[in-house]
Amino acid sequence: MATVEYKKPCDLCGQPVEIEGFTLITDKGQQLFCCGGCVSIYRLLHSNIAMTNTKPSTHNKKEDS
Ligand SMILES: [Zn+2]
């Protein structure tokens, strides 16, 4: 069951976002990222603005270890 949504480029590196879940809600709106690394870097670069980490409700837990 693949719901095809249009792919937005990563807000940090510009690569197509293949995996959901690397999302931050900032005062500028929702930012999408391709990977956890990009999220971390974005947070560092924009640590002055408020942001909220969001997670998809239930998805495959690839990042869990
Ligand atoms: Zn990226």
N, CA, C, O and the ligand as a Tripos MOL2 file, in Angstrom:
@<TRIPOS>MOLECULE
protein
  261   259    66     0     0
PROTEIN
NO_CHARGES

@<TRIPOS>ATOM
      1 N           0.8480   -1.1950    0.0000 N.3       1 MET1
      2 CA          0.0000    0.0000    0.0000 C.3       1 MET1
      3 C           0.8760    1.2360    0.0000 C.2       1 MET1
      4 O           1.1720    1.7910    1.0580 O.2       1 MET1
      5 N           1.2770    1.6510   -1.1330 N.am      2 ALA2
      6 CA          2.1260    2.8230   -1.2090 C.3       2 ALA2
      7 C           1.3090    4.0210   -1.6580 C.2       2 ALA2
      8 O           0.7930    4.0770   -2.7740 O.2       2 ALA2
      9 N           1.2140    4.9560   -0.7640 N.am      3 THR3
     10 CA          0.5540    6.1980   -1.1370 C.3       3 THR3
     11 C           1.6070    7.1160   -1.7330 C.2       3 THR3
     12 O           2.5420    7.5360   -1.0500 O.2       3 THR3
     13 N           1.4540    7.4130   -2.9660 N.am      4 VAL4
     14 CA          2.4600    8.2400   -3.6230 C.3       4 VAL4
     15 C           2.1230    9.7080   -3.4200 C.2       4 VAL4
     16 O           1.1350   10.2260   -3.9420 O.2       4 VAL4
     17 N           2.9620   10.3420   -2.6600 N.am      5 GLU5
     18 CA          2.8230   11.7830   -2.5170 C.3       5 GLU5
     19 C           3.9690   12.4120   -3.2880 C.2       5 GLU5
     20 O           4.9990   11.7820   -3.5280 O.2       5 GLU5
     21 N           3.7810   13.6100   -3.6560 N.am      6 TYR6
     22 CA          4.8700   14.2200   -4.4130 C.3       6 TYR6
     23 C           6.0470   14.4800   -3.4930 C.2       6 TYR6
     24 O           5.8850   14.8500   -2.3300 O.2       6 TYR6
     25 N           7.2110   14.2830   -4.0300 N.am      7 LYS7
     26 CA          8.4020   14.3960   -3.2050 C.3       7 LYS7
     27 C           8.9150   15.8230   -3.1800 C.2       7 LYS7
     28 O           9.1270   16.4740   -4.2030 O.2       7 LYS7
     29 N           9.0960   16.2580   -1.9710 N.am      8 LYS8
     30 CA          9.6020   17.5940   -1.7670 C.3       8 LYS8
     31 C          11.1040   17.5000   -1.5870 C.2       8 LYS8
     32 O          11.5770   16.5350   -0.9860 O.2       8 LYS8
     33 N          11.8600   18.4350   -2.0690 N.am      9 PRO9
     34 CA         13.2980   18.3850   -1.8210 C.3       9 PRO9
     35 C          13.6080   18.6700   -0.3550 C.2       9 PRO9
     36 O          12.9130   19.4360    0.3130 O.2       9 PRO9
     37 N          14.6480   18.0440    0.1130 N.am     10 CYS10
     38 CA         15.1390   18.2840    1.4650 C.3      10 CYS10
     39 C          15.4240   19.7710    1.6410 C.2      10 CYS10
     40 O          16.0230   20.4090    0.7750 O.2      10 CYS10
     41 N          14.9850   20.3110    2.7720 N.am     11 ASP11
     42 CA         15.1710   21.7400    2.9940 C.3      11 ASP11
     43 C          16.6010   22.1010    3.3340 C.2      11 ASP11
     44 O          16.9470   23.2790    3.4160 O.2      11 ASP11
     45 N          17.4290   21.0980    3.5310 N.am     12 LEU12
     46 CA         18.8330   21.4140    3.7810 C.3      12 LEU12
     47 C          19.6900   21.1440    2.5470 C.2      12 LEU12
     48 O          20.3940   22.0350    2.0710 O.2      12 LEU12
     49 N          19.6330   19.9300    2.0340 N.am     13 CYS13
     50 CA         20.5560   19.5700    0.9510 C.3      13 CYS13
     51 C          19.8850   19.5280   -0.4100 C.2      13 CYS13
     52 O          20.5690   19.5070   -1.4340 O.2      13 CYS13
     53 N          18.5550   19.5150   -0.4420 N.am     14 GLY14
     54 CA         17.8670   19.5870   -1.7200 C.3      14 GLY14
     55 C          17.6060   18.2530   -2.3870 C.2      14 GLY14
     56 O          17.0540   18.2040   -3.4860 O.2      14 GLY14
     57 N          17.9920   17.1820   -1.7400 N.am     15 GLN15
     58 CA         17.7080   15.8730   -2.3230 C.3      15 GLN15
     59 C          16.2370   15.5310   -2.1380 C.2      15 GLN15
     60 O          15.6050   16.0120   -1.1970 O.2      15 GLN15
     61 N          15.6850   14.7090   -3.0190 N.am     16 PRO16
     62 CA         14.2870   14.3180   -2.8510 C.3      16 PRO16
     63 C          14.0940   13.5650   -1.5420 C.2      16 PRO16
     64 O          14.8960   12.7030   -1.1810 O.2      16 PRO16
     65 N          13.0380   13.8970   -0.8480 N.am     17 VAL17
     66 CA         12.7680   13.2480    0.4310 C.3      17 VAL17
     67 C          12.0470   11.9350    0.1780 C.2      17 VAL17
     68 O          10.8850   11.9230   -0.2260 O.2      17 VAL17
     69 N          12.7380   10.8380    0.4170 N.am     18 GLU18
     70 CA         12.1770    9.5180    0.1370 C.3      18 GLU18
     71 C          11.4780    8.9380    1.3590 C.2      18 GLU18
     72 O          10.5460    8.1430    1.2360 O.2      18 GLU18
     73 N          11.9390    9.3440    2.5410 N.am     19 ILE19
     74 CA         11.4300    8.7590    3.7760 C.3      19 ILE19
     75 C          10.7420    9.8340    4.5950 C.2      19 ILE19
     76 O          11.3010   10.9060    4.8280 O.2      19 ILE19
     77 N           9.5360    9.5410    5.0270 N.am     20 GLU20
     78 CA          8.8610   10.4830    5.9030 C.3      20 GLU20
     79 C           9.4220   10.3680    7.3110 C.2      20 GLU20
     80 O          10.0010    9.3460    7.6790 O.2      20 GLU20
     81 N           9.2500   11.3940    8.0710 N.am     21 GLY21
     82 CA          9.6300   11.3040    9.4650 C.3      21 GLY21
     83 C          10.7130   12.2730    9.8660 C.2      21 GLY21
     84 O          10.8960   12.5410   11.0540 O.2      21 GLY21
     85 N          11.4300   12.8020    8.9040 N.am     22 PHE22
     86 CA         12.4520   13.7920    9.2260 C.3      22 PHE22
     87 C          11.8610   15.1670    8.9670 C.2      22 PHE22
     88 O          12.1630   15.8300    7.9740 O.2      22 PHE22
     89 N          11.0170   15.5650    9.8900 N.am     23 THR23
     90 CA         10.2480   16.7800    9.7040 C.3      23 THR23
     91 C          10.3900   17.6490   10.9270 C.2      23 THR23
     92 O          10.3830   17.1580   12.0560 O.2      23 THR23
     93 N          10.5170   18.9220   10.7070 N.am     24 LEU24
     94 CA         10.5030   19.8700   11.8050 C.3      24 LEU24
     95 C           9.4320   20.9020   11.5130 C.2      24 LEU24
     96 O           9.2590   21.3390   10.3750 O.2      24 LEU24
     97 N           8.7150   21.2860   12.5630 N.am     25 ILE25
     98 CA          7.7850   22.3850   12.4310 C.3      25 ILE25
     99 C           8.4500   23.6180   13.0150 C.2      25 ILE25
    100 O           8.7390   23.6750   14.2100 O.2      25 ILE25
    101 N           8.6850   24.5780   12.1830 N.am     26 THR26
    102 CA          9.3260   25.7990   12.6440 C.3      26 THR26
    103 C           8.3450   26.9510   12.5170 C.2      26 THR26
    104 O           7.2190   26.7850   12.0480 O.2      26 THR26
    105 N           8.7920   28.1080   12.9390 N.am     27 ASP27
    106 CA          7.9100   29.2670   12.7860 C.3      27 ASP27
    107 C           7.7610   29.6600   11.3190 C.2      27 ASP27
    108 O           6.9400   30.5090   10.9710 O.2      27 ASP27
    109 N           8.5600   29.0370   10.4760 N.am     28 LYS28
    110 CA          8.4260   29.2630    9.0360 C.3      28 LYS28
    111 C           7.5400   28.2180    8.3870 C.2      28 LYS28
    112 O           7.2780   28.2780    7.1860 O.2      28 LYS28
    113 N           7.0870   27.2760    9.1660 N.am     29 GLY29
    114 CA          6.2620   26.2170    8.6160 C.3      29 GLY29
    115 C           6.9640   24.8830    8.7130 C.2      29 GLY29
    116 O           7.9790   24.7420    9.3960 O.2      29 GLY29
    117 N           6.4110   23.9090    8.0220 N.am     30 GLN30
    118 CA          6.9760   22.5750    8.0900 C.3      30 GLN30
    119 C           8.1680   22.4540    7.1660 C.2      30 GLN30
    120 O           8.1200   22.8500    6.0010 O.2      30 GLN30
    121 N           9.2360   21.9000    7.7090 N.am     31 GLN31
    122 CA         10.4270   21.6710    6.9190 C.3      31 GLN31
    123 C          10.6270   20.1700    6.8060 C.2      31 GLN31
    124 O          10.4940   19.4360    7.7860 O.2      31 GLN31
    125 N          10.9430   19.7300    5.6160 N.am     32 LEU32
    126 CA         11.1550   18.3060    5.3810 C.3      32 LEU32
    127 C          12.6300   18.0500    5.1100 C.2      32 LEU32
    128 O          13.3090   18.8580    4.4760 O.2      32 LEU32
    129 N          13.1080   16.9240    5.5940 N.am     33 PHE33
    130 CA         14.5100   16.5710    5.3900 C.3      33 PHE33
    131 C          14.6280   15.1310    4.9260 C.2      33 PHE33
    132 O          13.7390   14.3140    5.1640 O.2      33 PHE33
    133 N          15.7310   14.8310    4.2630 N.am     34 CYS34
    134 CA         15.9150   13.4960    3.6920 C.3      34 CYS34
    135 C          16.4640   12.5270    4.7150 C.2      34 CYS34
    136 O          16.3180   11.3140    4.5620 O.2      34 CYS34
    137 N          17.0920   13.0420    5.7530 N.am     35 CYS35
    138 CA         17.7050   12.1390    6.7190 C.3      35 CYS35
    139 C          17.9050   12.8420    8.0420 C.2      35 CYS35
    140 O          17.7800   14.0630    8.1340 O.2      35 CYS35
    141 N          18.2160   12.0640    9.0690 N.am     36 GLY36
    142 CA         18.4080   12.6190   10.3890 C.3      36 GLY36
    143 C          19.5670   13.5820   10.4660 C.2      36 GLY36
    144 O          19.5440   14.5270   11.2540 O.2      36 GLY36
    145 N          20.5780   13.3500    9.6540 N.am     37 GLY37
    146 CA         21.7280   14.2420    9.6300 C.3      37 GLY37
    147 C          21.3290   15.6400    9.2090 C.2      37 GLY37
    148 O          21.7730   16.6280    9.7930 O.2      37 GLY37
    149 N          20.4910   15.7180    8.1950 N.am     38 CYS38
    150 CA         20.0440   17.0240    7.7310 C.3      38 CYS38
    151 C          19.1990   17.7240    8.7920 C.2      38 CYS38
    152 O          19.2710   18.9430    8.9480 O.2      38 CYS38
    153 N          18.4020   16.9460    9.5160 N.am     39 VAL39
    154 CA         17.6150   17.5420   10.6030 C.3      39 VAL39
    155 C          18.5430   18.1410   11.6460 C.2      39 VAL39
    156 O          18.3450   19.2700   12.0960 O.2      39 VAL39
    157 N          19.5660   17.3690   12.0280 N.am     40 SER40
    158 CA         20.4960   17.8430   13.0540 C.3      40 SER40
    159 C          21.1930   19.1230   12.6190 C.2      40 SER40
    160 O          21.3020   20.0790   13.3860 O.2      40 SER40
    161 N          21.6580   19.1240   11.3870 N.am     41 ILE41
    162 CA         22.3810   20.2930   10.8970 C.3      41 ILE41
    163 C          21.4480   21.4980   10.8250 C.2      41 ILE41
    164 O          21.8230   22.6160   11.1780 O.2      41 ILE41
    165 N          20.2340   21.2490   10.3640 N.am     42 TYR42
    166 CA         19.2800   22.3520   10.2820 C.3      42 TYR42
    167 C          19.0200   22.9250   11.6670 C.2      42 TYR42
    168 O          18.9450   24.1410   11.8430 O.2      42 TYR42
    169 N          18.8850   22.0450   12.6410 N.am     43 ARG43
    170 CA         18.6260   22.5110   14.0080 C.3      43 ARG43
    171 C          19.7940   23.3420   14.5170 C.2      43 ARG43
    172 O          19.6040   24.3520   15.1940 O.2      43 ARG43
    173 N          21.0010   22.9090   14.1850 N.am     44 LEU44
    174 CA         22.1690   23.6750   14.6060 C.3      44 LEU44
    175 C          22.1770   25.0480   13.9460 C.2      44 LEU44
    176 O          22.4510   26.0620   14.5870 O.2      44 LEU44
    177 N          21.8760   25.0570   12.6710 N.am     45 LEU45
    178 CA         21.9160   26.3150   11.9310 C.3      45 LEU45
    179 C          20.8080   27.2680   12.3590 C.2      45 LEU45
    180 O          20.9470   28.4880   12.2750 O.2      45 LEU45
    181 N          19.7190   26.6890   12.8130 N.am     46 HIS46
    182 CA         18.5500   27.5160   13.1400 C.3      46 HIS46
    183 C          18.1430   27.3140   14.5940 C.2      46 HIS46
    184 O          16.9570   27.2650   14.9170 O.2      46 HIS46
    185 N          19.1220   27.2010   15.4490 N.am     47 SER47
    186 CA         18.8140   26.9020   16.8400 C.3      47 SER47
    187 C          18.1100   28.0550   17.5350 C.2      47 SER47
    188 O          17.6130   27.9120   18.6520 O.2      47 SER47
    189 N          18.0740   29.2010   16.8610 N.am     48 ASN48
    190 CA         17.4260   30.3510   17.4820 C.3      48 ASN48
    191 C          15.9170   30.3670   17.2820 C.2      48 ASN48
    192 O          15.2120   31.1420   17.9270 O.2      48 ASN48
    193 N          15.4280   29.5250   16.4030 N.am     49 ILE49
    194 CA         13.9870   29.5490   16.1760 C.3      49 ILE49
    195 C          13.3370   28.3370   16.8150 C.2      49 ILE49
    196 O          13.9450   27.2770   16.9590 O.2      49 ILE49
    197 N          12.0950   28.5250   17.1900 N.am     50 ALA50
    198 CA         11.3680   27.4470   17.8400 C.3      50 ALA50
    199 C          10.9970   26.3940   16.8220 C.2      50 ALA50
    200 O          10.5510   26.7080   15.7190 O.2      50 ALA50
    201 N          11.1800   25.1620   17.1920 N.am     51 MET51
    202 CA         10.7670   24.0990   16.2860 C.3      51 MET51
    203 C          10.3540   22.8620   17.0510 C.2      51 MET51
    204 O          10.7970   22.6120   18.1720 O.2      51 MET51
    205 N           9.5250   22.1260   16.4320 N.am     52 THR52
    206 CA          8.9640   20.9430   17.0600 C.3      52 THR52
    207 C           9.2540   19.7380   16.1910 C.2      52 THR52
    208 O           9.0430   19.7500   14.9780 O.2      52 THR52
    209 N           9.7340   18.7170   16.8340 N.am     53 ASN53
    210 CA          9.9620   17.4860   16.0960 C.3      53 ASN53
    211 C           8.6530   16.7430   15.9080 C.2      53 ASN53
    212 O           7.8790   16.5960   16.8540 O.2      53 ASN53
    213 N           8.4070   16.2880   14.7310 N.am     54 THR54
    214 CA          7.2110   15.4900   14.4970 C.3      54 THR54
    215 C           7.6210   14.1080   14.0280 C.2      54 THR54
    216 O           8.6840   13.9150   13.4380 O.2      54 THR54
    217 N           6.7730   13.1790   14.3010 N.am     55 LYS55
    218 CA          7.0370   11.8280   13.8380 C.3      55 LYS55
    219 C           5.7850   11.3100   13.1560 C.2      55 LYS55
    220 O           4.6710   11.6620   13.5430 O.2      55 LYS55
    221 N           5.9600   10.4890   12.1590 N.am     56 PRO56
    222 CA          4.7760    9.8630   11.5680 C.3      56 PRO56
    223 C           4.1410    8.9370   12.5850 C.2      56 PRO56
    224 O           4.8460    8.2960   13.3640 O.2      56 PRO56
    225 N           2.8350    8.8600   12.5900 N.am     57 SER57
    226 CA          2.1120    8.1110   13.6150 C.3      57 SER57
    227 C           2.6310    6.6820   13.7350 C.2      57 SER57
    228 O           3.1720    6.2970   14.7720 O.2      57 SER57
    229 N           2.4690    5.9190   12.7020 N.am     58 THR58
    230 CA          3.0340    4.5760   12.7050 C.3      58 THR58
    231 C           3.6180    4.2960   11.3370 C.2      58 THR58
    232 O           2.9150    4.2560   10.3280 O.2      58 THR58
    233 N           4.8820    4.1090   11.3360 N.am     59 HIS59
    234 CA          5.5890    3.8030   10.1120 C.3      59 HIS59
    235 C           6.6180    2.7580   10.4700 C.2      59 HIS59
    236 O           6.7640    2.3930   11.6360 O.2      59 HIS59
    237 N           7.3160    2.2880    9.4940 N.am     60 ASN60
    238 CA          8.3730    1.3400    9.8030 C.3      60 ASN60
    239 C           9.4930    2.0490   10.5610 C.2      60 ASN60
    240 O           9.8420    3.1940   10.2740 O.2      60 ASN60
    241 N          10.0280    1.3460   11.5130 N.am     61 LYS61
    242 CA         11.0070    1.9660   12.3980 C.3      61 LYS61
    243 C          12.4000    1.6330   11.9350 C.2      61 LYS61
    244 O          13.0960    0.8460   12.5770 O.2      61 LYS61
    245 N          12.8100    2.2010   10.8640 N.am     62 LYS62
    246 CA         14.1310    1.8910   10.3550 C.3      62 LYS62
    247 C          15.2300    2.5350   11.1950 C.2      62 LYS62
    248 O          16.3520    2.0320   11.2660 O.2      62 LYS62
    249 N          14.8960    3.6310   11.8150 N.am     63 GLU63
    250 CA         15.9310    4.3770   12.5290 C.3      63 GLU63
    251 C          16.1090    3.8560   13.9480 C.2      63 GLU63
    252 O          17.0260    4.2800   14.6520 O.2      63 GLU63
    253 N          15.2530    2.9520   14.3710 N.am     64 ASP64
    254 CA         15.3980    2.4150   15.7120 C.3      64 ASP64
    255 C          16.5010    1.3670   15.7360 C.2      64 ASP64
    256 O          16.6430    0.5720   14.8060 O.2      64 ASP64
    257 N          17.2650    1.3790   16.7950 N.am     65 SER65
    258 CA         18.2930    0.3490   16.8940 C.3      65 SER65
    259 C          18.5960    0.0760   18.3570 C.2      65 SER65
    260 O          19.4400   -0.7650   18.6660 O.2      65 SER65
    261 ZN         19.0390   16.3290    3.1420 Zn       66 ZN66
@<TRIPOS>BOND
     1     1     2 1
     2     2     3 1
     3     3     4 2
     4     3     5 am
     5     5     6 1
     6     6     7 1
     7     7     8 2
     8     7     9 am
     9     9    10 1
    10    10    11 1
    11    11    12 2
    12    11    13 am
    13    13    14 1
    14    14    15 1
    15    15    16 2
    16    15    17 am
    17    17    18 1
    18    18    19 1
    19    19    20 2
    20    19    21 am
    21    21    22 1
    22    22    23 1
    23    23    24 2
    24    23    25 am
    25    25    26 1
    26    26    27 1
    27    27    28 2
    28    27    29 am
    29    29    30 1
    30    30    31 1
    31    31    32 2
    32    31    33 am
    33    33    34 1
    34    34    35 1
    35    35    36 2
    36    35    37 am
    37    37    38 1
    38    38    39 1
    39    39    40 2
    40    39    41 am
    41    41    42 1
    42    42    43 1
    43    43    44 2
    44    43    45 am
    45    45    46 1
    46    46    47 1
    47    47    48 2
    48    47    49 am
    49    49    50 1
    50    50    51 1
    51    51    52 2
    52    51    53 am
    53    53    54 1
    54    54    55 1
    55    55    56 2
    56    55    57 am
    57    57    58 1
    58    58    59 1
    59    59    60 2
    60    59    61 am
    61    61    62 1
    62    62    63 1
    63    63    64 2
    64    63    65 am
    65    65    66 1
    66    66    67 1
    67    67    68 2
    68    67    69 am
    69    69    70 1
    70    70    71 1
    71    71    72 2
    72    71    73 am
    73    73    74 1
    74    74    75 1
    75    75    76 2
    76    75    77 am
    77    77    78 1
    78    78    79 1
    79    79    80 2
    80    79    81 am
    81    81    82 1
    82    82    83 1
    83    83    84 2
    84    83    85 am
    85    85    86 1
    86    86    87 1
    87    87    88 2
    88    87    89 am
    89    89    90 1
    90    90    91 1
    91    91    92 2
    92    91    93 am
    93    93    94 1
    94    94    95 1
    95    95    96 2
    96    95    97 am
    97    97    98 1
    98    98    99 1
    99    99   100 2
   100    99   101 am
   101   101   102 1
   102   102   103 1
   103   103   104 2
   104   103   105 am
   105   105   106 1
   106   106   107 1
   107   107   108 2
   108   107   109 am
   109   109   110 1
   110   110   111 1
   111   111   112 2
   112   111   113 am
   113   113   114 1
   114   114   115 1
   115   115   116 2
   116   115   117 am
   117   117   118 1
   118   118   119 1
   119   119   120 2
   120   119   121 am
   121   121   122 1
   122   122   123 1
   123   123   124 2
   124   123   125 am
   125   125   126 1
   126   126   127 1
   127   127   128 2
   128   127   129 am
   129   129   130 1
   130   130   131 1
   131   131   132 2
   132   131   133 am
   133   133   134 1
   134   134   135 1
   135   135   136 2
   136   135   137 am
   137   137   138 1
   138   138   139 1
   139   139   140 2
   140   139   141 am
   141   141   142 1
   142   142   143 1
   143   143   144 2
   144   143   145 am
   145   145   146 1
   146   146   147 1
   147   147   148 2
   148   147   149 am
   149   149   150 1
   150   150   151 1
   151   151   152 2
   152   151   153 am
   153   153   154 1
   154   154   155 1
   155   155   156 2
   156   155   157 am
   157   157   158 1
   158   158   159 1
   159   159   160 2
   160   159   161 am
   161   161   162 1
   162   162   163 1
   163   163   164 2
   164   163   165 am
   165   165   166 1
   166   166   167 1
   167   167   168 2
   168   167   169 am
   169   169   170 1
   170   170   171 1
   171   171   172 2
   172   171   173 am
   173   173   174 1
   174   174   175 1
   175   175   176 2
   176   175   177 am
   177   177   178 1
   178   178   179 1
   179   179   180 2
   180   179   181 am
   181   181   182 1
   182   182   183 1
   183   183   184 2
   184   183   185 am
   185   185   186 1
   186   186   187 1
   187   187   188 2
   188   187   189 am
   189   189   190 1
   190   190   191 1
   191   191   192 2
   192   191   193 am
   193   193   194 1
   194   194   195 1
   195   195   196 2
   196   195   197 am
   197   197   198 1
   198   198   199 1
   199   199   200 2
   200   199   201 am
   201   201   202 1
   202   202   203 1
   203   203   204 2
   204   203   205 am
   205   205   206 1
   206   206   207 1
   207   207   208 2
   208   207   209 am
   209   209   210 1
   210   210   211 1
   211   211   212 2
   212   211   213 am
   213   213   214 1
   214   214   215 1
   215   215   216 2
   216   215   217 am
   217   217   218 1
   218   218   219 1
   219   219   220 2
   220   219   221 am
   221   221   222 1
   222   222   223 1
   223   223   224 2
   224   223   225 am
   225   225   226 1
   226   226   227 1
   227   227   228 2
   228   227   229 am
   229   229   230 1
   230   230   231 1
   231   231   232 2
   232   231   233 am
   233   233   234 1
   234   234   235 1
   235   235   236 2
   236   235   237 am
   237   237   238 1
   238   238   239 1
   239   239   240 2
   240   239   241 am
   241   241   242 1
   242   242   243 1
   243   243   244 2
   244   243   245 am
   245   245   246 1
   246   246   247 1
   247   247   248 2
   248   247   249 am
   249   249   250 1
   250   250   251 1
   251   251   252 2
   252   251   253 am
   253   253   254 1
   254   254   255 1
   255   255   256 2
   256   255   257 am
   257   257   258 1
   258   258   259 1
   259   259   260 2
@<TRIPOS>SUBSTRUCTURE
     1 MET1         2 RESIDUE 1 A MET
     2 ALA2         6 RESIDUE 1 A ALA
     3 THR3        10 RESIDUE 1 A THR
     4 VAL4        14 RESIDUE 1 A VAL
     5 GLU5        18 RESIDUE 1 A GLU
     6 TYR6        22 RESIDUE 1 A TYR
     7 LYS7        26 RESIDUE 1 A LYS
     8 LYS8        30 RESIDUE 1 A LYS
     9 PRO9        34 RESIDUE 1 A PRO
    10 CYS10       38 RESIDUE 1 A CYS
    11 ASP11       42 RESIDUE 1 A ASP
    12 LEU12       46 RESIDUE 1 A LEU
    13 CYS13       50 RESIDUE 1 A CYS
    14 GLY14       54 RESIDUE 1 A GLY
    15 GLN15       58 RESIDUE 1 A GLN
    16 PRO16       62 RESIDUE 1 A PRO
    17 VAL17       66 RESIDUE 1 A VAL
    18 GLU18       70 RESIDUE 1 A GLU
    19 ILE19       74 RESIDUE 1 A ILE
    20 GLU20       78 RESIDUE 1 A GLU
    21 GLY21       82 RESIDUE 1 A GLY
    22 PHE22       86 RESIDUE 1 A PHE
    23 THR23       90 RESIDUE 1 A THR
    24 LEU24       94 RESIDUE 1 A LEU
    25 ILE25       98 RESIDUE 1 A ILE
    26 THR26      102 RESIDUE 1 A THR
    27 ASP27      106 RESIDUE 1 A ASP
    28 LYS28      110 RESIDUE 1 A LYS
    29 GLY29      114 RESIDUE 1 A GLY
    30 GLN30      118 RESIDUE 1 A GLN
    31 GLN31      122 RESIDUE 1 A GLN
    32 LEU32      126 RESIDUE 1 A LEU
    33 PHE33      130 RESIDUE 1 A PHE
    34 CYS34      134 RESIDUE 1 A CYS
    35 CYS35      138 RESIDUE 1 A CYS
    36 GLY36      142 RESIDUE 1 A GLY
    37 GLY37      146 RESIDUE 1 A GLY
    38 CYS38      150 RESIDUE 1 A CYS
    39 VAL39      154 RESIDUE 1 A VAL
    40 SER40      158 RESIDUE 1 A SER
    41 ILE41      162 RESIDUE 1 A ILE
    42 TYR42      166 RESIDUE 1 A TYR
    43 ARG43      170 RESIDUE 1 A ARG
    44 LEU44      174 RESIDUE 1 A LEU
    45 LEU45      178 RESIDUE 1 A LEU
    46 HIS46      182 RESIDUE 1 A HIS
    47 SER47      186 RESIDUE 1 A SER
    48 ASN48      190 RESIDUE 1 A ASN
    49 ILE49      194 RESIDUE 1 A ILE
    50 ALA50      198 RESIDUE 1 A ALA
    51 MET51      202 RESIDUE 1 A MET
    52 THR52      206 RESIDUE 1 A THR
    53 ASN53      210 RESIDUE 1 A ASN
    54 THR54      214 RESIDUE 1 A THR
    55 LYS55      218 RESIDUE 1 A LYS
    56 PRO56      222 RESIDUE 1 A PRO
    57 SER57      226 RESIDUE 1 A SER
    58 THR58      230 RESIDUE 1 A THR
    59 HIS59      234 RESIDUE 1 A HIS
    60 ASN60      238 RESIDUE 1 A ASN
    61 LYS61      242 RESIDUE 1 A LYS
    62 LYS62      246 RESIDUE 1 A LYS
    63 GLU63      250 RESIDUE 1 A GLU
    64 ASP64      254 RESIDUE 1 A ASP
    65 SER65      258 RESIDUE 1 A SER
    66 ZN66       261 GROUP 0 **** ****
